[in-house]
Amino acid sequence: MEVRIGIRDVGREVAFESAQTPAAVRQTVTEALSAESKVIELEDEKGQTIIVPTATLAYVEIGIQEKGRVGFGTH
């Protein structure tokens, strides 16, 4: 599942694949913001930890991983 994190005053977002469920990521973010924690810690699918200061957080987009498509699409 893909997670994208927007950071204030930064043009690029932090994007990574996570093995966690969307509900688990949502709970981690919500708890960190509710508890006024200084950071949000998430883990990517390789086991690396992503730490983002909550004061700089603009948004968190939690997506569902789409399976790759085969062939060509028409518009």
N, C-alpha and C positions, 0 to 999 in steps of 0.2 A: 504494500500500500504506500502511496506517495504522500509525503508531508511537505508542505511549503510554508516557510516562515518569513514574513515581511518584517524588516527592521527599519525603524524611523531613520530618515536622512541617509539611507543607503539605497542606491539604485537597483541592486541585485537582491534577489531573495535567496534564502537558504533552502535548498530542496534536497530531499533524500528519501530513500526507500526504507520503510520500517516493517519489521516482522510483527509489530504489535497490531492489535485490532484498532479500528477507528474509535471504538468506545474507550479503550485504554488510553489512547493518546488524548482524547477529549477530556477524560477524567484527570490525567496528569496536568494538563494545561489549566483546567478549571480550578483544581485544588491549589496550584501554585499562585494563581491570580487571586483566589478567595482568601488565601492565607497571607497575602501580601508578601510572598516569598521574593527574594532578590533575584533568583534565577529559575529558569525552567530547564529541566534536564530530560532529554529524550535520547533513545538509542536507535541507531540505524540497524539494518539487517545484518551487517557485518560485526555488530557488537561495539561499534564506536559510539561514544557519548557526545551528543551535541548539547552545549550549554548556551542559553541565550538569556541575557539580563532582561527581566520583566519590564524595566523602565524604558527599554528601547523597542519593545514589542509593538508592532503595528497590527499584524494579523497572523492567524494560523489557519491554513487551509488543509483540511484533512480529506484525502481522496481515496477512492477505491481503485485498486490496480486493475487496469484493463488488460485483457489478453491481446496479444499481437494479432493484427489482421493480416490476411493473406490476399494477395491480388491487388488490383487497382480499383480505386473508387471513382465514381463519376460525380460531377457537380451539377 
